[in-house]
Amino acid sequence: MRRHLYLIAGFLCLGLAVLGAVLPVMPTTVFVIMAAYCFARSSPALERRLLEHPRFGPHIVRWRDNGAVSRSGKIAASIAFTISIALTLALTAMPWPLVPIGAAVVIGGWLWTRPEA
């Protein structure tokens, strides 16, 4: 039963990653890494496909081995935060713009403290 739950969670994370590829407010790589975690516990074949993926595989391996995030990944996340903050400021009234600002400070601050690979 637990294996099935991890499999479902893995596919949900992949679905969120696809959304993150087209929406500026959603991350992509984070959800792919989470999917790899779930697939490691449910489907070694799906995990292997993610690890061998030319775009996401190296990021997953770097994260697993060293907890590392590439400089380009940090910059891309910072740009996404900036776009999210700008859109929220332009389209909503206070206090809603505080949400992406808070997320950028907390998550962005944590992200920039990760080692680079």
N, C-alpha and C positions, 0 to 999 in steps of 0.2 A: 504494500500500500504506500509506504513512504517513497519508494522508487517512482511510483506513478505521480505522486505529488511533486517531486523534484522535476520530473519530465514536463508536467504541465507548467510549473513555474519557469522552466527553461524556455518553453515556447512563448509564454507571456513576456518574458524579458526580451526575447528576440522581436516580438511584435512591438514592444515599446522602443526598441532600438531602431526599428524601421520608421516609427513615428518621429524619433529624434533626428533621423536623417533629413526630414523635410520640415520640421518645426524648429524655429530658432530657440525656443525655450526648453527644449528637451535634449538631454545628452544622448549620445549614441554608444560610444565605447564603454561607458559604465554599464549599460544594460547588456552589452555583448559579454563583458567580463562576468557579470552575474549569471548570464545564460550558461557560460562555460562552467561555472561553479556548480550549477544545478545539473548540467549534463554529465559532469564528472561523477555525480552520485546516482545517475539514472541511466545514461546511455553513453558508454565509452566511444561508440562510433560517431555520435553527434559531437561529443567533446573533441574528438580527433579532427573532425571537419572544421570546427572553429579554430583549433590550434594551427591547422595547416592553411587557413584562409590567408591569402596574400596581404590583405589590408589590416585585418584585425588580429590575426595570429601573433605577430610580434608584440603588439601591445599587451595581449593577454599573458604571454610568456614573461615579459618584463615585469608586469605587475605581480605575477605569481612568484618569480624568483627574487625580486628585490623591493617590491612595493614601489616601483619606479614609474614615473610618467614622463614622457618625452617633452622637451621644451615646446615643440610645435603643438602638442596636445594641451599644454598649459595655456599657450597663447590662444588657441582656438576656443578653449573654454572661457577665457577672459573676454574674447570678442563676443561670444554668445551671451555672456552675462551683460555686457554693455548694450547689445541690441535689445535684450529683454527689458532692461531698465529703461531704455529710451522709448520703446513701444508702450510700456506701462505708464510712463510719465505722460506720453502724448495722448493715450487713449482712455485713461481712467483717472478718477479723482482720488485724493488722499483718503484713506491711508494705504490703498492698494499698491502704490509704487514702493512702499516700504518692504513689501514681500521680496521682490527680486533683489533689492538693495541688501536686505538682510542675508539672503541666500548667497549673494556674491561675496559678502564679507566673510561669512562663516565657511562656506564650501570653497570659495576661491582662496581664502587664507590657508585653509588646510591643504588644498591642492598644491599651492606654491611651496609648501614645506616638504613635499615628497621629493625623494631623490630623483635625479634625472638619469636617463640611460641613453 
